[in-house]
Amino acid sequence: MPSAEFDHRTQRQLERLQSTLNRAFRSVPFHQDRLKCNGIHPQQVETIADLADMPFMTRRHLGENYPYGLFAVPLRDIVRIHTAPGTTLNPSVSGYTAHDLRQWTAMVAESLAAAGVGNEDILQISLDPGLNDWGRDYKLGAEALGASVIPNSLLSIEKQLMVLRDYRTTTLVTTPAYAAQIADHVRDLRIAPDRLALSTLILVGEPVPGERRRHLEDSLGVTTWLHYGLSEVPGPALAYECRQHEGLHVHDEHFLVEIIDPDTGRWVGPGTEGELVLTSLTTRAMPLIRFRTGDRVRRLEGPCACGNPTERVAWLTGRTDDLMVLRGVKIDRAQVLAQITSALAFAPDLYRVFVNTETNRRFLEVWIGVDDRIFSDEIKMLEKRMVDIGQRLYECLGVPVTVRLKERDTFDAIEA
């Protein structure tokens, strides 16, 4: 039999869902048009199960409504605007009202507190420019707990380690890839982990296999905690690990979770892998309705031993779409091609885009095939052109990019 707590939480979710749907239908033409086309009115949603009749949102819709087409409040009520790489030349844009900021700060603070972060901690944030917005959210959340915060800043790995050591950082928020770089640097400098005050490593941006987590914990002498977030929501710590480390607790008072078969769009049962779909319940500026994340998860059954009654999911490696994830930033190959095409004024016949994982310093590598339209007698001019394209992509994506010119034979060898 469902518990009284379960019934109360479900009823509260339904009430917030109905409020969100009414606000979106009333204020956002995109949502109004889609619901009308499907013969749906918000008043028809009388149970959570009725949500399954509604169409999905995808990242493509964010680009198509650039910049403010999905806002449900006037611009005068927006106090912060975030951008994230989109799936076209347009980035995805999202905003916060003052109410949204307060809600998100409380969510991040609760997620950090679950990892034991408190007013005696020194928290350091080290994220790539593509996740700068998350850096601000973690700063606000940690400050709400009374922790001392070293804000996100662009420093070399040497400088980051110097700050980590000399400032006696106890908690580090970063991506798995950057944590691995720091661990390598600690090893190369022969710094014993007990010389660092670091005890808590919060990993964001992508799931981490168990073996990789254990390696980081052993190398740095820390306990790792996984946080899940979306730049499109926008923000981190939408779900977080508790001290049991048995899945991630979802802030289900703010987000409704569905797990679907990515091929059919139908719900899957507990314990079955599927794609995570999110609907915002308390966001005022930019409500998301059935947003397909592309992230693979599995719903976990039964209550958590920590006593927290919120829904839990296991965040799995791999994706249900063809996006690449680099240092926590999701990258669409079509968007990369659009940027290259815009820079060159034509689409290259041959190109390849991939994440270089040969070392822990992961970066986006782009190969462009040489042809008569690109070829120049001046090697310096060719090199400058590639550097310009790399800089353009870096500004768009906020992750390290290397662009190389390659002969056709190189591509033929790969295909063979």
KEMARBA-33672 format. One record per residue (C-alpha): residue number from 1; x, z, y. Coordinates in Angstrom, 2 decimals. Layout:
REM residues N
<NUM <X Z Y>>
...
REM end
This chain:
REM residues 416
<1 <0.00 0.00 0.00>>
<2 <1.32 -0.81 3.50>>
<3 <2.34 2.26 5.46>>
<4 <0.71 3.33 8.70>>
<5 <3.99 2.53 10.46>>
<6 <3.91 -1.00 9.03>>
<7 <0.30 -1.52 10.12>>
<8 <1.10 -0.25 13.61>>
<9 <4.14 -2.52 13.98>>
<10 <2.21 -5.55 12.70>>
<11 <-0.66 -4.89 15.11>>
<12 <1.75 -4.51 18.01>>
<13 <3.48 -7.77 17.05>>
<14 <0.12 -9.56 16.93>>
<15 <-0.92 -8.26 20.35>>
<16 <2.40 -9.32 21.87>>
<17 <2.21 -12.69 20.13>>
<18 <-1.25 -13.34 21.55>>
<19 <-0.05 -12.38 25.02>>
<20 <2.96 -14.70 24.73>>
<21 <0.85 -17.62 23.52>>
<22 <-1.66 -17.19 26.33>>
<23 <1.08 -17.01 28.96>>
<24 <2.87 -20.07 27.56>>
<25 <-0.38 -22.05 27.28>>
<26 <-1.34 -21.15 30.84>>
<27 <2.01 -21.67 32.55>>
<28 <4.12 -24.17 30.57>>
<29 <2.81 -27.78 30.33>>
<30 <5.08 -28.43 27.33>>
<31 <3.40 -25.72 25.26>>
<32 <-0.07 -26.58 26.54>>
<33 <0.28 -30.27 25.65>>
<34 <1.67 -29.59 22.18>>
<35 <-1.03 -27.10 21.28>>
<36 <-3.79 -29.37 22.58>>
<37 <-2.38 -32.32 20.62>>
<38 <-2.57 -30.21 17.47>>
<39 <-6.09 -29.02 18.27>>
<40 <-4.95 -25.41 18.72>>
<41 <-5.94 -22.82 21.30>>
<42 <-4.20 -19.42 21.56>>
<43 <-7.53 -17.64 20.99>>
<44 <-7.56 -19.07 17.46>>
<45 <-4.52 -16.94 16.54>>
<46 <-6.15 -13.86 15.06>>
<47 <-3.43 -12.94 12.54>>
<48 <0.32 -13.43 12.24>>
<49 <-0.36 -15.95 9.45>>
<50 <-2.18 -18.21 11.95>>
<51 <1.15 -18.88 13.64>>
<52 <2.02 -21.19 10.72>>
<53 <-0.46 -23.77 12.08>>
<54 <1.56 -24.24 15.26>>
<55 <4.29 -26.85 15.79>>
<56 <7.99 -25.96 15.85>>
<57 <10.36 -25.99 18.81>>
<58 <13.88 -27.41 18.47>>
<59 <16.96 -27.68 20.64>>
<60 <15.94 -31.24 21.47>>
<61 <12.94 -29.89 23.36>>
<62 <15.22 -27.74 25.53>>
<63 <17.15 -30.82 26.66>>
<64 <14.01 -32.86 27.23>>
<65 <12.64 -30.19 29.58>>
<66 <15.87 -29.74 31.56>>
<67 <16.30 -27.80 33.73>>
<68 <13.26 -25.58 34.36>>
<69 <10.44 -27.25 32.43>>
<70 <10.06 -24.38 29.95>>
<71 <9.94 -21.57 32.50>>
<72 <6.68 -19.64 32.47>>
<73 <7.23 -17.93 35.83>>
<74 <8.02 -19.20 39.35>>
<75 <11.70 -19.62 40.19>>
<76 <11.42 -16.79 42.69>>
<77 <10.92 -14.43 39.73>>
<78 <14.08 -15.63 37.94>>
<79 <17.06 -13.34 38.59>>
<80 <19.60 -14.96 36.25>>
<81 <20.02 -18.49 34.88>>
<82 <22.05 -19.28 31.75>>
<83 <23.19 -22.59 30.32>>
<84 <24.35 -23.49 26.84>>
<85 <25.54 -26.75 25.27>>
<86 <22.52 -28.88 24.45>>
<87 <22.01 -31.85 22.17>>
<88 <22.27 -34.51 24.90>>
<89 <24.14 -34.91 28.17>>
<90 <21.84 -32.21 29.53>>
<91 <22.67 -28.57 28.73>>
<92 <19.92 -26.20 27.67>>
<93 <18.86 -23.90 30.50>>
<94 <17.20 -20.53 30.14>>
<95 <16.40 -17.75 32.55>>
<96 <15.74 -14.03 32.85>>
<97 <13.27 -12.13 34.95>>
<98 <14.28 -8.60 35.97>>
<99 <12.01 -7.38 33.16>>
<100 <13.78 -9.65 30.64>>
<101 <17.18 -8.33 31.74>>
<102 <16.10 -4.74 31.25>>
<103 <14.72 -5.55 27.81>>
<104 <17.86 -7.37 26.75>>
<105 <20.17 -4.66 28.02>>
<106 <18.20 -2.11 25.97>>
<107 <18.44 -4.34 22.89>>
<108 <22.21 -4.76 23.21>>
<109 <22.66 -1.03 23.86>>
<110 <20.65 -0.16 20.74>>
<111 <22.70 -2.62 18.67>>
<112 <25.97 -1.16 19.93>>
<113 <24.76 2.40 19.37>>
<114 <24.03 1.49 15.73>>
<115 <27.77 0.76 15.40>>
<116 <28.58 4.20 16.81>>
<117 <29.50 3.05 20.32>>
<118 <29.03 5.81 22.90>>
<119 <30.24 7.27 26.16>>
<120 <33.69 8.12 24.82>>
<121 <34.49 4.52 23.87>>
<122 <36.50 1.87 25.66>>
<123 <34.90 -1.48 24.85>>
<124 <36.78 -4.76 25.30>>
<125 <34.99 -8.12 25.32>>
<126 <36.93 -11.24 24.31>>
<127 <34.81 -14.38 24.05>>
<128 <35.40 -18.07 24.79>>
<129 <33.87 -19.58 27.96>>
<130 <31.05 -21.02 25.84>>
<131 <29.83 -17.45 25.28>>
<132 <30.49 -16.10 28.78>>
<133 <26.81 -15.22 29.17>>
<134 <27.02 -13.01 26.09>>
<135 <29.95 -11.23 27.70>>
<136 <27.72 -10.19 30.59>>
<137 <25.03 -8.92 28.23>>
<138 <27.50 -6.86 26.21>>
<139 <28.93 -5.44 29.43>>
<140 <25.50 -4.27 30.59>>
<141 <24.56 -2.91 27.17>>
<142 <27.79 -0.95 26.78>>
<143 <27.58 0.43 30.33>>
<144 <24.03 1.60 29.58>>
<145 <25.54 3.77 26.83>>
<146 <28.13 5.17 29.22>>
<147 <31.06 3.37 27.57>>
<148 <34.03 2.18 29.63>>
<149 <34.03 -1.63 29.62>>
<150 <36.84 -4.15 29.93>>
<151 <34.80 -7.25 30.87>>
<152 <35.25 -10.67 29.34>>
<153 <38.11 -12.61 30.91>>
<154 <40.24 -15.61 30.04>>
<155 <43.56 -14.18 28.86>>
<156 <46.21 -15.42 26.48>>
<157 <46.34 -13.87 23.03>>
<158 <49.44 -11.96 24.15>>
<159 <47.64 -10.50 27.17>>
<160 <44.55 -9.65 25.12>>
<161 <46.67 -7.71 22.65>>
<162 <48.52 -5.97 25.49>>
<163 <45.19 -4.80 26.96>>
<164 <43.96 -3.82 23.50>>
<165 <47.04 -1.67 22.92>>
<166 <47.83 -0.27 26.37>>
<167 <44.26 0.43 27.50>>
<168 <43.51 2.21 24.19>>
<169 <40.53 -0.01 23.37>>
<170 <38.32 1.55 20.68>>
<171 <35.73 -1.24 20.31>>
<172 <36.32 -4.98 20.43>>
<173 <33.53 -7.57 20.72>>
<174 <34.71 -11.03 19.70>>
<175 <34.20 -13.92 17.29>>
<176 <35.54 -13.92 13.71>>
<177 <37.97 -16.72 14.58>>
<178 <39.46 -14.87 17.54>>
<179 <39.61 -11.60 15.59>>
<180 <41.64 -13.45 12.96>>
<181 <44.01 -14.70 15.67>>
<182 <44.50 -11.16 16.93>>
<183 <45.12 -9.91 13.39>>
<184 <47.75 -12.62 12.90>>
<185 <49.42 -11.69 16.18>>
<186 <49.47 -8.01 15.25>>
<187 <51.12 -8.94 11.96>>
<188 <53.64 -11.30 13.58>>
<189 <54.68 -8.59 16.06>>
<190 <54.82 -6.04 13.23>>
<191 <52.49 -3.68 15.02>>
<192 <51.12 -1.04 12.66>>
<193 <47.30 -0.82 12.94>>
<194 <47.54 2.95 13.50>>
<195 <49.37 2.26 16.78>>
<196 <46.09 0.88 18.09>>
<197 <43.11 3.03 19.07>>
<198 <40.81 0.27 17.81>>
<199 <38.27 1.48 15.23>>
<200 <35.21 -0.75 15.72>>
<201 <35.19 -4.55 15.55>>
<202 <31.89 -6.23 16.46>>
<203 <31.80 -9.82 15.26>>
<204 <29.47 -12.35 16.88>>
<205 <28.70 -16.05 16.78>>
<206 <28.78 -16.83 13.06>>
<207 <28.37 -15.13 9.69>>
<208 <31.49 -13.76 8.01>>
<209 <32.06 -13.89 4.24>>
<210 <32.84 -10.52 2.64>>
<211 <36.42 -11.38 1.75>>
<212 <37.17 -12.42 5.32>>
<213 <35.64 -9.22 6.68>>
<214 <37.73 -7.07 4.34>>
<215 <40.87 -8.92 5.44>>
<216 <40.12 -8.19 9.11>>
<217 <39.34 -4.55 8.36>>
<218 <42.56 -4.08 6.40>>
<219 <44.70 -5.96 8.94>>
<220 <43.41 -4.07 11.98>>
<221 <42.37 -0.76 10.45>>
<222 <38.77 -1.11 11.66>>
<223 <35.17 -1.16 10.50>>
<224 <33.43 -4.48 11.18>>
<225 <29.84 -4.85 12.38>>
<226 <27.96 -8.14 12.54>>
<227 <25.65 -9.09 15.42>>
<228 <23.40 -12.15 15.43>>
<229 <22.29 -13.96 18.57>>
<230 <21.30 -17.29 20.10>>
<231 <22.52 -18.80 23.33>>
<232 <19.13 -20.49 23.71>>
<233 <17.12 -17.24 23.68>>
<234 <19.42 -16.44 25.52>>
<235 <21.61 -13.64 24.33>>
<236 <23.45 -11.70 21.65>>
<237 <22.49 -8.81 19.37>>
<238 <19.05 -10.14 18.51>>
<239 <19.82 -8.64 15.09>>
<240 <22.50 -6.13 14.16>>
<241 <24.04 -4.12 11.34>>
<242 <23.45 -0.40 10.91>>
<243 <25.83 2.03 9.24>>
<244 <24.56 0.95 5.80>>
<245 <25.86 -2.61 6.31>>
<246 <23.03 -3.95 4.15>>
<247 <21.72 -6.86 6.15>>
<248 <20.86 -7.14 9.83>>
<249 <18.02 -5.30 11.53>>
<250 <15.97 -7.65 13.69>>
<251 <14.61 -6.43 17.03>>
<252 <11.17 -7.32 15.68>>
<253 <9.36 -5.61 18.54>>
<254 <10.77 -8.44 20.69>>
<255 <11.01 -11.32 18.21>>
<256 <8.78 -12.45 15.37>>
<257 <10.68 -13.70 12.34>>
<258 <9.66 -16.53 10.04>>
<259 <11.77 -17.93 7.21>>
<260 <10.86 -21.46 6.20>>
<261 <11.88 -24.13 3.75>>
<262 <13.85 -26.45 6.07>>
<263 <12.47 -29.54 4.30>>
<264 <8.76 -28.66 4.20>>
<265 <8.46 -26.19 7.09>>
<266 <6.50 -23.80 4.88>>
<267 <7.15 -20.08 4.60>>
<268 <9.35 -18.86 1.76>>
<269 <9.00 -15.52 0.02>>
<270 <11.23 -12.43 0.27>>
<271 <14.60 -12.94 -1.37>>
<272 <14.46 -16.73 -0.95>>
<273 <16.97 -18.48 1.29>>
<274 <15.57 -20.49 4.17>>
<275 <15.83 -21.33 7.86>>
<276 <15.27 -18.66 10.48>>
<277 <12.48 -19.41 12.96>>
<278 <11.96 -17.15 15.98>>
<279 <9.10 -16.53 18.37>>
<280 <9.71 -14.35 21.41>>
<281 <7.21 -11.53 21.92>>
<282 <8.26 -9.87 25.18>>
<283 <10.23 -12.55 27.06>>
<284 <8.52 -13.50 30.30>>
<285 <10.73 -16.14 31.86>>
<286 <11.00 -18.58 28.95>>
<287 <8.90 -17.88 25.87>>
<288 <10.01 -19.57 22.66>>
<289 <7.34 -20.41 20.09>>
<290 <8.47 -21.12 16.54>>
<291 <12.02 -22.03 17.55>>
<292 <14.00 -23.48 14.65>>
<293 <17.45 -21.92 14.78>>
<294 <19.14 -23.90 11.99>>
<295 <20.60 -20.61 10.69>>
<296 <20.31 -19.80 6.99>>
<297 <18.97 -16.34 6.18>>
<298 <17.25 -14.39 3.42>>
<299 <14.62 -11.72 4.01>>
<300 <15.57 -8.35 2.53>>
<301 <12.93 -6.28 0.80>>
<302 <12.37 -2.53 0.94>>
<303 <13.24 0.04 3.61>>
<304 <16.80 0.53 4.78>>
<305 <18.46 3.82 3.83>>
<306 <19.25 4.41 7.52>>
<307 <15.56 5.02 8.18>>
<308 <15.12 2.16 10.67>>
<309 <11.82 0.44 9.76>>
<310 <12.56 -2.91 11.41>>
<311 <12.72 -6.10 9.40>>
<312 <16.06 -7.00 7.84>>
<313 <17.68 -10.32 6.98>>
<314 <20.90 -11.38 5.33>>
<315 <22.72 -13.92 7.51>>
<316 <24.20 -16.61 5.26>>
<317 <26.99 -19.13 5.79>>
<318 <26.15 -22.79 6.26>>
<319 <23.36 -24.35 8.30>>
<320 <20.13 -26.20 7.71>>
<321 <20.96 -28.74 10.43>>
<322 <24.08 -30.78 11.15>>
<323 <25.36 -28.70 14.06>>
<324 <28.94 -27.47 13.96>>
<325 <29.72 -23.85 14.86>>
<326 <33.06 -23.26 16.57>>
<327 <34.00 -19.79 17.81>>
<328 <30.32 -18.92 18.04>>
<329 <29.30 -22.04 19.99>>
<330 <26.94 -24.55 18.36>>
<331 <28.03 -28.16 18.84>>
<332 <26.01 -31.31 18.28>>
<333 <28.07 -34.38 17.34>>
<334 <25.59 -36.60 19.20>>
<335 <26.24 -34.61 22.36>>
<336 <30.00 -35.06 21.95>>
<337 <29.50 -38.82 21.53>>
<338 <27.28 -38.89 24.62>>
<339 <30.04 -37.23 26.66>>
<340 <32.69 -39.64 25.31>>
<341 <30.43 -42.62 26.03>>
<342 <29.81 -41.40 29.56>>
<343 <33.55 -40.94 30.17>>
<344 <34.57 -44.33 28.73>>
<345 <31.48 -46.24 29.99>>
<346 <30.98 -47.52 26.43>>
<347 <30.47 -46.08 22.95>>
<348 <33.61 -46.27 20.79>>
<349 <33.26 -48.23 17.55>>
<350 <35.19 -45.59 15.65>>
<351 <35.22 -41.87 16.26>>
<352 <35.30 -38.63 14.33>>
<353 <34.40 -35.10 15.46>>
<354 <35.27 -32.05 13.39>>
<355 <36.35 -28.41 13.60>>
<356 <40.06 -28.05 12.85>>
<357 <40.42 -25.04 10.56>>
<358 <44.08 -25.47 9.56>>
<359 <44.95 -22.25 11.38>>
<360 <43.00 -19.27 12.71>>
<361 <43.18 -20.91 16.12>>
<362 <40.17 -23.08 15.43>>
<363 <39.42 -25.91 17.85>>
<364 <37.32 -29.05 18.14>>
<365 <39.25 -32.17 17.24>>
<366 <38.04 -35.59 18.36>>
<367 <39.49 -38.85 17.09>>
<368 <38.78 -42.08 18.94>>
<369 <39.67 -45.40 17.35>>
<370 <41.88 -47.70 19.41>>
<371 <40.38 -51.08 20.32>>
<372 <40.81 -53.67 23.08>>
<373 <38.52 -51.78 25.45>>
<374 <40.66 -48.65 25.27>>
<375 <44.11 -50.15 24.78>>
<376 <46.52 -50.02 27.70>>
<377 <50.18 -50.97 28.01>>
<378 <50.74 -47.71 29.84>>
<379 <51.02 -44.87 27.33>>
<380 <50.74 -42.35 30.14>>
<381 <47.42 -43.87 31.20>>
<382 <46.09 -43.62 27.65>>
<383 <47.22 -40.02 27.38>>
<384 <45.63 -39.14 30.70>>
<385 <42.37 -40.70 29.59>>
<386 <42.31 -38.60 26.45>>
<387 <43.16 -35.44 28.40>>
<388 <40.32 -36.20 30.83>>
<389 <37.86 -36.59 27.96>>
<390 <39.10 -33.33 26.44>>
<391 <38.66 -31.51 29.74>>
<392 <35.17 -32.94 30.12>>
<393 <34.22 -31.69 26.66>>
<394 <35.78 -28.28 27.33>>
<395 <33.73 -27.89 30.50>>
<396 <30.59 -28.86 28.61>>
<397 <31.14 -26.80 25.44>>
<398 <33.42 -23.96 26.50>>
<399 <35.65 -24.19 23.42>>
<400 <39.18 -25.60 22.92>>
<401 <39.19 -29.38 22.42>>
<402 <41.92 -31.82 21.39>>
<403 <41.29 -35.58 21.73>>
<404 <43.51 -38.03 19.86>>
<405 <43.70 -41.81 19.73>>
<406 <43.87 -43.07 16.15>>
<407 <44.49 -46.47 14.58>>
<408 <41.76 -48.01 12.46>>
<409 <43.87 -47.48 9.33>>
<410 <43.53 -43.72 9.79>>
<411 <39.75 -43.92 9.55>>
<412 <39.89 -46.32 6.59>>
<413 <42.16 -43.87 4.72>>
<414 <39.68 -41.03 5.23>>
<415 <36.72 -43.10 4.03>>
<416 <38.70 -44.21 0.97>>
REM end
